[in-house]
Amino acid sequence: MSDGDDLYGLPRADFVPARRELAKRLRADGDREAATRVEKLPKPTTAAWLVNHLVRAEPARVDALVELGADLRAAHAKADGARLRELARRRTEVVAELVAAAGEGLSEATVRELEEMFTTAVADEGAAEVLRAGRVASVRDLRVEQTWPGLSLAPGPAAAPTRSARPSAREALLAAKAAVKEAEAQRAEADRAVSGAESAVSQAETRVRELNVALDEAEHAELDARRALQSARRDAKAAERTASLAWRKLQQVEAE
């Protein structure tokens, strides 16, 4: 195991004991500096572990995400509104596909963290490389300052935009607004799905409780019936003995 990289490919439950064992082995080999670095490696969140696993299990999907980010940045640099709208829709699809590929039955918090990590990787080349390395501990590892190629943050005299640049900028703005609107609609739909699923779970839990109560009542009724049966059998045997004695008594009387 290298200086901690392979730790992030292990099952999440094995991370801490494996980290401890690796640090112990490095220290025994005399590499105290590496041991200290390993001891400080943070355990990945559930979402981060799923991302690291996806990087290793399906690298082609992650590569497609990184390539999409490069295409988006190129379209933004060219102020290509039509291309931006197309890629924004594709980004929504790819992020949703990656979240689905990461796992099923995930909590809302885990899904949100996954979406943020994938979206950040699309927006920033540095974040994409961090994600692609497959040793993410949390979404904070990807929260770097995001800039688009061709845009400078340094202050300076601004050149007057040309007429063609203004329509292009407007198209880019419209594309961004459309992407936000689409994302909000998908979020609302997802929230409705979550609410529906939670309601279904609540109804199922109520039904399970009702069935458990009915089962308890049925088991008690069965126990009472068995007890009654045993009592009736004892009474029947006692009656049979009484009848037998009476019959023998009758025979004696008749014989006399």
Secondary structure, 3 states (H helix, E strand, C coil): CCCCHHHHHCCHHHHHHHHHHHHHHHHHCCCHHHHHHHHCCCCCCHHHHHHHHHHHHCHHHHHHHHHHHHHHHHHHHCCCHHHHHHHHHHHHHHHHHHHHHHCCCCCHHHHHHHHHHHHHHHHCHHHHHHHHHCCCCCHHHHCCCCCCCCCCCCCCCCCCCCCCHHHHHHHHHHHHHHHHHHHHHHHHHHHHHHHHHHHHHHHHHHHHHHHHHHHHHHHHHHHHHHHHHHHHHHHHHHHHHHHHHHHHHHHHHHHC
